[in-house]
């Protein structure tokens, strides 16, 4: 895992097409802005896990997996 330090309005690039900018820092929260091509899905981790679980259930035939 790469660990970086950034301050407000600084950006990190992933490849040529994805940018992540620190928008705001308050107490223990950081607001990020993500710029990515429309064909690249961007989700919070917990939503991504739900999507993957639904896909797994769909391919295994439901909860009986």
Buried (B, 14 or more C-beta within 10 A) or exposed (E): EEEEEBEEEEEEEEEEEBBBBBEEEEEEEEEEEEEBEEEEEEEEEEEEEEEEEEEEEEEEEEEEE
